[in-house]
Amino acid sequence: MSAAATSPAVGSFYLRRRSPSTAMSMPRFRMAVRSAAVSVTPLLTKLHNDSATPLPLLRHVADAMAADMRAGLAVEGGSNLKMILSYVDSLPSGNEEGLFYALDLGGTNFRVLRVQLGGKQERVIATEFDQVSIPKELMFGTSEQLFDFIASGLAKFAQKEGSKFHLPTGTKREIGFTFSFPVKQTSIDSGILIKWTKGFSVSGTAGKDVVACLNEAMERQGLDMRVSALVNDTVGTLAGARYWDDDVMVAVILGTGTNACYVERADAIPKLQGQVSSSGKTIINTEWGAFSDGLPLTEFDREMDAASINPGEQIFEKTISGMYLGEIVRRVLVKMAEADALFGESVPEKLSTPFVLRTPDICAVQQDISDGLQDVGSILYNVAGVESNLSARKIVVDVCDTIVKRGGRLAGAGIVGILQKMEEDSKGLIFGKRTVVAMDGGLYENYPQYRRYLQEAVTELLGTEISKNVVIEHSKDGSGIGAALLAAANSQYTE
């Protein structure tokens, strides 16, 4: 997924502020660059045109998303969308009690969490969590190395269990495992890895049960814990949000990568082939990052895709998610620097480094409202070794906005596609009442322009009246607590 052998952490999204000392240490900019504003215009115009997301295009994307969902539900391999069965038939009710753990592996960090649940009256009594960065070499190492590292972090966390947490006598600790990569789920507590995404390329895991991989690693660490639920991060987010709000029907992750899941009627899944869901409903993990129909792609998207570790795959993800937005912008700026001397006569070597410009950087660029765009200048210099004048900085802001606007609006169209499919199957289920879409992920949480563009697209597509019923709600860190709740709901000790 990345053009380089390693890729940056975008999940831990943040905004960097320019320090006064940074501004003072910058060299004077070469004024000869001023003519760049005019010469770049044709390239910028083409970028605007190629990235445009007018309403008819968004309608096509929403319709195509709904059609691909149906095709993926009809038969295995029926569309780009895998429409994976989660085996989550009942969502948390609020009655869950006891101590449960969660492990969330979904990007360049993994999180461990414990929660003490007190049933309907007390709900969540206490939580604690920790986050561990995954060394880049482990993203390209062996399965055993990666899972041993994770189990070791989990064991250290378990040792710090405080007095607020109580394990009932005669029981063993249970854990919900959020594994945010494409998995062919075979039961609530087992699943075969289809392939690694998000820049991971770990050998020896594809085709194996990831729960078995974790269980074996926990055994090697001497950790006495049982995985009682394997969930995707979007499924965990939906469960975590639904615990507090019964109107939650869809969950979307927009962070390093992206995905969506939703509550589906069992009788609307032909490929279930007679398997019965106890509730008549189940959660479907769409793996929508693989969607590609009708997307407005530029030459820069195609170049980035060709240089990635999975060419031709995960095109929607490469267009809308945090791992790629900064890289697309960087590629545009390199072309402008080469063709139109945007930053002077030569292209800084640093700017030519894949993934050197990250999505948090372009977010910070868009937050600069100063007359001279000093923060933009600092970011360009510190991150990409670029000297810039005001006209060049304005163009950089425009490029960032163009790529982010496309990403946010396409994500909004994807959400509408899911809602549309659900409404077509059950009139009034979605558009006739309050419906909540739970959102999580650093990109959505920390990028205000992206959020706004996403919401605008949803409102444009649904119209003012219907969109009033669709609540897009941030569910921070929902997947972790959701996994613990699903571990509780599927506990071997549940009567």
C-alpha positions, 0 to 999 in steps of 0.5 A, spaced: 500 500 500 505 504 500 510 506 495 516 505 500 518 499 504 515 503 510 510 507 511 508 512 516 503 512 522 497 516 520 492 512 525 495 517 531 493 523 527 495 530 530 496 537 528 503 540 529 504 547 531 510 551 529 514 553 534 517 561 534 524 558 534 522 554 527 520 560 524 526 564 526 531 559 523 528 558 516 532 561 511 530 567 506 526 565 501 528 566 493 523 571 490 525 569 483 519 563 484 513 568 484 512 567 477 510 560 479 503 562 480 501 563 473 505 557 470 502 552 475 495 554 473 494 549 467 496 543 472 492 546 478 486 546 473 487 539 470 487 537 478 481 540 479 477 537 473 480 530 474 478 530 482 471 533 481 466 530 485 459 533 482 452 531 485 451 526 479 458 523 480 456 522 487 450 519 485 453 514 481 458 512 486 452 511 491 448 507 487 455 503 485 456 501 492 449 499 493 449 494 487 456 492 489 454 490 496 448 486 493 453 482 489 457 481 494 452 478 499 449 474 493 455 469 492 462 469 495 467 473 490 460 476 487 463 483 487 470 487 489 466 488 496 467 481 500 461 483 504 464 478 510 459 475 515 461 477 522 458 472 526 456 477 531 448 475 531 447 479 537 449 486 539 451 488 546 445 489 551 447 493 557 446 487 561 454 485 561 458 484 567 465 482 569 472 484 567 474 483 559 480 485 555 480 488 548 486 488 543 486 492 537 491 491 532 489 495 526 495 500 523 501 502 526 500 501 533 496 496 537 492 498 543 490 494 549 484 495 554 481 492 560 474 494 562 469 492 568 462 492 566 457 493 571 450 491 568 444 495 566 445 500 572 453 501 572 454 500 565 462 501 564 465 502 571 472 502 570 477 502 563 484 502 562 488 502 556 495 502 553 498 503 546 504 500 543 507 502 536 509 497 532 516 497 529 517 498 522 521 492 521 515 487 524 510 490 519 515 486 514 517 480 518 514 473 520 507 472 523 511 469 529 515 475 530 509 480 530 504 476 534 510 475 539 511 482 540 503 483 541 502 478 546 508 480 550 505 487 550 498 484 552 502 480 558 505 487 560 499 490 560 495 484 564 500 485 570 498 492 571 491 490 573 489 495 579 484 494 584 478 497 580 478 490 576 475 484 579 475 477 575 470 472 578 473 466 582 474 460 577 474 464 571 479 466 566 480 472 563 477 473 556 479 478 550 475 481 544 480 481 539 479 487 534 483 485 527 482 490 522 485 486 516 481 482 511 479 476 514 474 470 512 471 469 519 469 462 520 466 463 527 465 468 532 472 466 535 476 464 529 478 467 522 482 466 516 487 472 514 485 473 507 491 478 506 495 484 509 493 491 507 495 498 510 502 497 508 503 490 512 506 485 509 507 479 514 510 472 512 506 466 514 500 469 516 495 469 510 491 463 510 491 462 517 487 463 523 489 469 526 486 467 533 490 461 533 496 465 531 495 470 537 493 464 542 499 460 540 503 467 542 500 468 548 501 461 550 509 462 549 508 468 553 505 464 559 499 468 559 492 465 561 487 468 556 482 466 552 479 470 545 472 469 545 470 474 540 474 476 533 472 482 530 473 487 525 475 494 528 468 497 524 464 491 527 467 493 534 465 500 533 458 499 531 458 494 537 461 500 542 456 505 539 450 501 539 451 499 547 449 507 548 445 508 542 440 503 539 439 507 533 446 505 531 446 502 524 452 503 520 459 504 523 465 507 519 472 507 520 476 513 517 484 513 519 490 510 516 485 505 512 478 505 512 472 500 512 465 500 513 460 495 516 452 495 518 446 491 521 443 486 515 437 482 515 439 475 515 434 473 509 437 479 505 444 474 505 443 469 499 450 466 501 448 464 508 445 458 505 441 456 510 445 458 516 441 461 521 442 467 525 439 467 532 436 474 532 435 474 524 440 480 523 447 480 523 453 485 522 456 485 515 463 487 514 463 490 507 471 491 506 469 497 502 476 499 501 476 495 495 471 499 491 473 502 485 467 503 480 466 510 477 471 514 482 475 520 479 482 518 479 488 523 477 495 521 474 497 521 481 493 516 484 495 511 478 502 513 479 501 512 487 497 505 486 502 502 481 508 504 486 504 500 491 505 493 494 498 492 492 497 495 485 490 495 482 487 493 489 484 498 495 482 503 490 477 507 494 482 506 500 487 509 496 483 515 495 479 517 501 484 514 507 489 517 511 495 513 509 494 516 502 492 523 502 498 526 504 502 522 499 497 524 493 499 531 495 506 530 495 506 527 488 502 533 485 507 538 488 513 534 485 510 534 478 508 542 479 516 543 482 518 539 476 514 542 470 513 549 473 518 551 478 513 551 483 519 551 489 525 554 484 529 551 479 530 544 483 526 539 486 528 538 493 530 531 494 526 530 501 520 532 497 521 526 492 521 521 498 515 517 498 510 518 504 515 524 507 508 528 507 503 525 511 496 527 512 497 530 519 502 535 515 496 537 510 491 537 515 496 542 519 497 546 512 489 547 511 488 550 519 493 556 517 489 562 516 494 567 517 496 572 511 502 570 510 501 562 511 507 562 515 505 555 518 505 552 511 512 555 509 514 552 516 511 545 514 514 545 507 521 547 509 521 542 515 518 536 512 519 536 505 526 541 505 522 546 501 523 554 500 516 557 498 513 564 497 506 566 498 504 564 491 507 557 492 504 556 499 497 558 496 497 553 491 499 548 496 493 549 500 489 549 494 492 542 492 491 540 499 484 542 499 482 539 492 485 532 494 481 532 501 475 535 498 475 529 493 476 524 499 471 527 504 465 527 499 467 520 496 467 517 503 460 521 504 457 518 497 459 511 500 455 512 506 449 514 502 450 507 498 450 503 504 444 507 507 440 506 500 441 499 500 438 498 507 432 503 505 431 499 499 430 492 502 426 495 508 422 501 506 422 506 512 428 502 516 433 508 515 430 514 512 423 514 516 426 515 523 433 517 526 439 513 524 446 513 527 452 512 523 458 511 528 464 514 525 471 513 528 479 514 526 484 519 526 482 522 519 475 523 521 476 526 528 482 531 527 481 533 520 475 538 520 475 540 513 474 532 511 469 532 516 465 538 513 466 535 506 463 528 508 457 531 511 456 536 505 456 530 500 451 526 505 446 532 505 447 533 498 445 526 496 439 525 501 436 532 501 435 536 507 429 533 510 432 526 509 439 528 511 436 531 518 434 523 520 441 521 519 446 522 524 453 522 523 456 521 530 464 521 532 465 514 537 472 515 539 475 509 540 469 505 540 472 499 537 476 497 543 470 497 548 466 494 543 471 488 542 471 488 550 463 488 550 463 483 544 467 478 548 462 479 554 456 478 550 460 471 547 463 469 554 464 462 555 461 463 562 454 467 559 448 463 561 
